[in-house]
Amino acid sequence: MLRIAPSILAADAARLGEQLAEAERAGVDWFHLDVMDGAFVPNLTFGPATVAACRRVSSATLDVHLMVRDPAAWIDPFADAGADLLTVHAEVDPHLHRTLTRIRERGLRAGLAVNPLTPLAIVREALPWLDLILIMSVNPGFGGQSWIEGSEDRLRAVRGWRDAHRPEALIEVDGGVNRSTAGRAAAAGADVLVAGTAVFGGEGSIAENLEALRDAALHGARQD
């Protein structure tokens, strides 16, 4: 089932609970939470307290994306805060097996993210420990960026490995997802589309923006 996972990075922080509720009424059952430490990426966002606040007002899956230099140190704090899924970046962790194993020992689903020019071979090696593969279609750090051409090829490559060796894992894409690119992402193999500006800052209401994204994604998937 194709999912849209709104990124709360683009939400109005003063109305976060209200906007989460509005998105859930429109059918959202995942939220994407971008955690940035100002070291791995040139931006600083939020920590476990925000995840805990979202958990108090939402029963949706909280998909926490750790864009931090030392992800292993944050497994327990985010697990305790109520995260359901924890994704770490291949580029920063020399002990990925240990980190992914620890995430799953805490009862969370484990994800691995790769930046646009990170070789995909690491995904293939890590597949037995993955519940989610996150393909970055922008350079991480800021919302509102444009889709990097060639991201579809990376999605197709990962889909082939996933389908053959770990069909239960989901493929997620993050960056530049909007009405123009959602169909391309879905056709290339994405199961989860992360969208921030296109949901919370689009032309219509949150519900209207979500409907437009779903229509674009499903149309693209049918063309595959």
C-alpha positions as CSV (number, residue, x, y, z in Angstrom):
1,M,0.0,0.0,0.0
2,L,1.4,3.3,-1.0
3,R,1.8,5.8,1.8
4,I,2.3,9.6,2.1
5,A,4.4,10.4,5.2
6,P,4.1,14.1,5.9
7,S,7.3,15.6,7.2
8,I,6.6,17.7,10.3
9,L,9.7,19.8,9.5
10,A,7.4,21.8,7.2
11,A,4.5,22.0,9.7
12,D,3.6,25.1,11.7
13,A,5.3,24.4,15.0
14,A,2.8,26.6,16.8
15,R,-0.1,24.5,15.5
16,L,1.6,21.1,15.3
17,G,-1.0,19.1,17.2
18,E,-3.8,20.6,15.1
19,Q,-2.0,20.0,11.8
20,L,-1.2,16.4,12.8
21,A,-4.9,15.8,13.5
22,E,-5.9,17.4,10.2
23,A,-3.6,15.2,8.3
24,E,-4.9,12.1,10.2
25,R,-8.5,13.0,9.3
26,A,-7.3,13.1,5.7
27,G,-6.1,9.5,6.0
28,V,-2.5,9.8,7.0
29,D,-1.2,7.0,9.2
30,W,2.6,7.9,9.1
31,F,4.5,11.0,10.1
32,H,8.1,11.6,9.2
33,L,10.2,13.3,11.8
34,D,13.5,14.7,10.6
35,V,16.0,14.9,13.5
36,M,19.1,17.1,12.6
37,D,22.0,17.8,14.9
38,G,23.8,20.7,13.1
39,A,26.8,18.4,12.7
40,F,26.0,15.7,10.1
41,V,23.8,18.2,8.3
42,P,23.9,22.0,8.5
43,N,20.6,22.4,10.3
44,L,19.3,21.9,13.8
45,T,15.7,20.7,14.4
46,F,14.3,18.9,17.4
47,G,14.9,15.9,19.7
48,P,13.0,13.2,21.7
49,A,10.7,15.7,23.4
50,T,9.0,16.6,20.1
51,V,8.6,12.9,19.3
52,A,7.0,12.4,22.7
53,A,4.7,15.3,22.1
54,C,3.6,13.8,18.8
55,R,3.1,10.5,20.4
56,R,0.8,12.0,23.0
57,V,-1.6,13.4,20.3
58,S,-1.2,10.8,17.5
59,S,-1.6,7.0,17.1
60,A,0.1,7.1,13.7
61,T,3.4,5.5,12.9
62,L,6.2,7.9,13.9
63,D,8.9,7.5,11.4
64,V,12.0,9.1,12.9
65,H,14.9,9.9,10.5
66,L,18.1,10.5,12.4
67,M,20.4,12.9,10.5
68,V,22.9,12.9,13.3
69,R,26.6,12.1,13.7
70,D,26.2,9.5,16.4
71,P,22.9,7.7,15.8
72,A,23.6,4.8,18.2
73,A,23.6,7.2,21.1
74,W,20.0,8.3,20.3
75,I,18.4,4.9,20.0
76,D,17.2,4.6,23.6
77,P,16.0,8.3,23.9
78,F,13.9,8.1,20.8
79,A,12.6,4.6,21.6
80,D,11.5,5.9,25.0
81,A,9.9,8.9,23.4
82,G,7.6,6.7,21.4
83,A,9.2,6.3,18.0
84,D,8.0,3.3,15.9
85,L,10.7,3.3,13.3
86,L,14.2,4.6,13.5
87,T,16.3,5.3,10.4
88,V,20.0,5.9,10.5
89,H,22.4,7.1,7.8
90,A,24.9,4.8,6.3
91,E,27.4,7.6,5.9
92,V,28.0,8.2,9.6
93,D,28.0,4.8,11.4
94,P,31.0,2.5,11.1
95,H,29.0,-0.1,13.2
96,L,25.8,-0.4,11.2
97,H,25.1,-4.0,12.1
98,R,25.3,-3.3,15.8
99,T,23.2,-0.2,15.5
100,L,20.5,-1.8,13.4
101,T,20.4,-4.8,15.7
102,R,20.0,-2.5,18.7
103,I,17.1,-0.7,17.1
104,R,15.3,-3.9,16.6
105,E,16.1,-5.1,20.1
106,R,14.3,-2.1,21.4
107,G,11.2,-3.2,19.5
108,L,11.4,-0.6,16.8
109,R,11.6,-1.1,13.0
110,A,15.0,-0.3,11.6
111,G,15.7,1.8,8.5
112,L,18.8,2.7,6.6
113,A,19.1,6.0,4.7
114,V,21.6,6.7,1.9
115,N,22.5,10.1,0.5
116,P,22.2,10.8,-3.3
117,L,25.8,9.8,-4.2
118,T,26.3,7.1,-1.5
119,P,26.9,3.7,-3.3
120,L,23.9,1.5,-3.0
121,A,25.9,-1.7,-2.3
122,I,25.6,-1.0,1.4
123,V,21.9,-1.3,1.2
124,R,22.2,-4.7,-0.5
125,E,24.5,-5.9,2.3
126,A,22.3,-4.6,5.1
127,L,19.0,-5.9,3.7
128,P,18.6,-8.8,6.3
129,W,18.4,-6.2,9.1
130,L,16.2,-3.7,7.4
131,D,12.5,-2.9,7.7
132,L,12.9,0.3,5.6
133,I,15.3,1.6,3.0
134,L,15.3,5.4,2.6
135,I,16.6,6.8,-0.6
136,M,17.4,10.5,-0.3
137,S,16.4,12.4,-3.5
138,V,17.9,15.6,-2.2
139,N,21.0,16.4,-0.1
140,P,19.8,16.2,3.5
141,G,19.5,19.2,5.8
142,F,16.7,21.4,4.6
143,G,13.1,21.1,3.4
144,G,11.8,22.6,0.2
145,Q,14.6,21.3,-2.1
146,S,14.2,20.1,-5.7
147,W,14.2,16.4,-6.7
148,I,17.6,15.3,-7.9
149,E,17.4,13.7,-11.4
150,G,18.5,10.1,-11.4
151,S,16.8,9.2,-8.1
152,E,14.4,7.0,-10.0
153,D,17.3,4.8,-11.1
154,R,18.4,4.3,-7.5
155,L,14.9,3.4,-6.5
156,R,14.6,0.9,-9.2
157,A,17.9,-0.8,-8.3
158,V,16.9,-1.0,-4.6
159,R,13.4,-2.3,-5.5
160,G,15.0,-5.2,-7.4
161,W,17.1,-6.3,-4.5
162,R,14.2,-5.8,-2.0
163,D,11.8,-7.8,-4.1
164,A,14.3,-10.6,-4.5
165,H,15.7,-10.8,-1.0
166,R,13.6,-9.0,1.6
167,P,10.1,-8.4,0.2
168,E,8.7,-7.3,3.6
169,A,10.9,-4.2,3.7
170,L,9.5,-0.9,2.6
171,I,11.2,1.6,0.3
172,E,10.9,5.2,1.2
173,V,12.0,8.3,-0.7
174,D,12.6,11.7,0.8
175,G,13.2,15.1,-0.9
176,G,11.5,17.1,-3.5
177,V,8.3,15.0,-3.5
178,N,5.5,17.0,-4.9
179,R,2.7,16.7,-7.5
180,S,5.2,16.6,-10.3
181,T,7.5,13.9,-8.8
182,A,5.2,11.7,-6.7
183,G,4.2,9.6,-9.7
184,R,7.8,9.2,-10.8
185,A,8.8,8.0,-7.3
186,A,5.9,5.6,-7.1
187,A,6.5,4.1,-10.5
188,A,10.2,3.6,-9.7
189,G,9.3,1.5,-6.6
190,A,8.8,3.8,-3.6
191,D,6.2,2.5,-1.1
192,V,6.4,5.6,1.2
193,L,6.7,9.1,-0.1
194,V,7.9,11.7,2.4
195,A,6.5,15.1,1.6
196,G,6.7,18.3,3.7
197,T,6.2,21.5,1.9
198,A,3.8,19.8,-0.6
199,V,1.6,18.8,2.3
200,F,1.8,21.6,4.8
201,G,2.7,24.5,2.5
202,G,1.0,23.6,-0.7
203,E,-1.6,25.5,-2.7
204,G,-4.6,24.0,-0.8
205,S,-5.6,22.7,2.6
206,I,-3.7,19.7,4.1
207,A,-6.4,17.4,2.9
208,E,-6.5,18.8,-0.6
209,N,-2.7,18.6,-0.9
210,L,-2.7,15.0,0.3
211,E,-5.4,14.0,-2.2
212,A,-3.4,15.6,-5.0
213,L,-0.2,13.8,-4.0
214,R,-2.0,10.5,-3.7
215,D,-3.6,10.9,-7.1
216,A,-0.3,11.8,-8.7
217,A,1.4,8.8,-7.0
218,L,-1.2,6.3,-7.9
219,H,-1.4,7.5,-11.5
220,G,2.4,7.0,-11.7
221,A,2.3,3.6,-10.1
222,R,-0.3,2.5,-12.7
223,Q,2.1,3.5,-15.5
224,D,4.8,1.3,-14.2
